[in-house]
Amino acid sequence: MKKLLMLGGGFLQNFVILKAKELGYCVHCLDANPNAVGFKTADAHAVINIIDSEACLAYAREQKVDGVLTAATDFSVLTMSYIAQKMNLPGINYDSAKLIKNKADVRRCLFEAKADDTGYSYEIDSVEEIPEVLPKIKFPVMMKPVDGSGSRGASKV
C-alpha cells in the first residue's frame, strides 16, 4: 500500500486524509497540535510542527513515504516541497514554493505577467512608508500580510 504524508491535521486537512484513505492510501499525518482532528482518521501520526522541514523530512524518510501533500494552509508548502525534493518525490519546485509563500511576490509576478486584473500592488514594510504610498492608492483597498494563510489578517480599508 502506498504511503502518503499529510502535513497538517486540522479540520480542512481531514477531508483530504479521508479521501486519500478512501482511495486506498495509508495516510500519515503530522501536526504540532496533539489533538489534531486528522490524527483520529489518519493511519499513523506524529506531533511535529509542519514548518520544521528537517523534523518532517526525518519522519518521512523513517516511514518511507511515497508522497507528501498539504491542503488548505500555506504554512507547510515549503516543508512539502523540501521533502519532495530531498526524497525525489513529485511536488512543487522549491523556488516556486518560496514564491507562493510571499503574497507580495505572487501579486508582483501576476501583475508583471498581466495574469490578473489587479491594477497595482504595494508592499509596505513599515509605518514610515505609508506617506509615500498613500497618494498612489484609491480607496477602498485590501490589506493582507505577505506571509498569512487563508484570510488571516486581511482587512478592507
C-alpha positions in Angstrom: 0.0 0.0 0.0 1.3 3.4 -0.9 2.0 5.8 2.0 1.1 9.5 1.9 2.3 12.1 4.3 -0.2 14.8 5.1 1.4 18.0 6.6 -1.3 19.4 8.8 -4.1 17.6 10.6 -6.7 20.3 11.0 -10.3 20.3 10.1 -9.7 21.1 6.5 -6.8 18.7 6.0 -9.0 15.9 7.4 -11.2 16.0 4.3 -8.1 15.1 2.2 -7.0 12.5 4.7 -10.4 10.8 4.4 -10.4 11.0 0.6 -6.9 9.5 0.4 -7.9 6.6 2.7 -11.0 6.1 0.5 -8.6 5.8 -2.5 -6.6 3.1 -0.7 -3.6 5.1 0.6 -2.1 4.6 4.0 -2.0 8.2 5.4 0.5 9.5 7.9 -0.3 12.9 9.4 2.0 15.5 11.1 0.8 18.4 13.2 2.1 20.4 16.1 -1.3 20.1 17.8 -1.5 16.8 19.8 -5.3 17.0 19.5 -5.4 17.5 15.7 -8.6 16.0 14.3 -6.7 14.4 11.4 -4.9 12.2 14.0 -8.1 10.4 14.6 -8.6 9.4 11.0 -5.0 9.0 9.7 -3.4 5.6 9.8 -0.4 6.9 11.7 0.5 10.3 13.1 3.2 12.2 15.0 3.2 15.5 16.8 5.7 17.5 14.7 5.5 21.2 13.7 4.8 21.3 10.0 7.1 24.2 9.5 10.0 22.2 10.8 11.3 20.9 7.5 14.1 18.8 8.9 11.9 17.0 11.5 9.2 16.4 8.9 11.8 15.1 6.5 13.3 12.7 9.1 9.8 11.3 9.7 9.1 11.0 6.0 12.3 9.1 5.5 11.8 6.9 8.5 8.3 5.9 7.3 9.4 5.6 3.6 6.5 7.6 2.3 5.7 7.6 -1.4 4.2 11.1 -1.5 3.8 14.2 0.6 1.0 16.8 0.5 -0.7 19.6 2.3 -4.1 21.3 1.9 -5.8 24.5 3.0 -2.7 26.0 4.6 0.4 27.9 3.3 2.4 27.2 6.4 3.6 23.8 5.2 4.1 24.5 1.5 7.9 24.9 1.9 8.2 21.8 4.0 6.2 19.8 1.5 8.4 21.0 -1.4 11.6 20.4 0.7 10.6 16.8 1.5 9.6 16.1 -2.2 12.9 17.4 -3.4 15.0 15.6 -0.8 13.2 12.3 -1.4 12.8 12.6 -5.2 9.0 12.6 -4.9 6.7 14.5 -7.2 6.0 18.0 -5.8 6.2 21.7 -6.2 9.6 23.1 -7.1 11.2 24.7 -4.0 11.7 28.1 -5.7 8.1 28.1 -6.7 7.1 27.2 -3.2 9.1 30.1 -1.8 7.3 32.4 -4.2 3.9 31.1 -3.2 4.7 31.8 0.5 5.1 35.6 -0.2 1.8 37.2 -1.3 3.5 40.3 -2.4 5.9 38.4 -4.7 2.9 36.4 -6.1 1.0 39.6 -6.7 4.0 41.2 -8.4 4.6 38.1 -10.6 0.9 38.0 -11.7 0.9 41.8 -12.3 4.1 41.7 -14.4 2.7 38.7 -16.4 -0.6 40.6 -16.9 -2.3 37.4 -15.5 -4.9 39.2 -13.4 -6.8 42.5 -13.3 -5.3 44.0 -10.2 -4.3 47.5 -11.1 -1.5 47.8 -8.6 0.0 46.3 -5.5 2.3 47.8 -2.9 4.4 46.0 -0.2 4.8 48.1 2.9 7.4 47.0 5.4 7.0 49.8 8.0 4.6 52.6 9.1 7.1 55.1 7.8 6.4 54.0 4.2 2.7 54.9 4.3 3.0 58.6 3.4 4.9 57.6 0.2 2.3 55.1 -0.9 -0.9 56.8 0.3 -1.2 59.3 -2.6 -0.8 56.5 -5.1 -3.8 54.3 -3.9 -7.5 54.6 -4.4 -9.8 53.5 -1.5 -11.1 51.1 -0.6 -8.1 48.7 -0.7 -7.4 45.3 0.7 -4.5 44.8 3.0 -3.0 41.4 3.7 0.1 40.2 5.4 2.5 38.7 2.9 3.0 35.6 4.9 -0.6 34.9 6.0 -2.6 31.9 5.3 -6.2 32.0 4.1 -7.8 35.3 5.0 -5.9 35.7 8.3 -5.0 39.4 8.8 -6.8 40.6 5.6 -8.7 43.8 6.0 -10.7 46.1 3.8 -9.5 49.7 4.4 
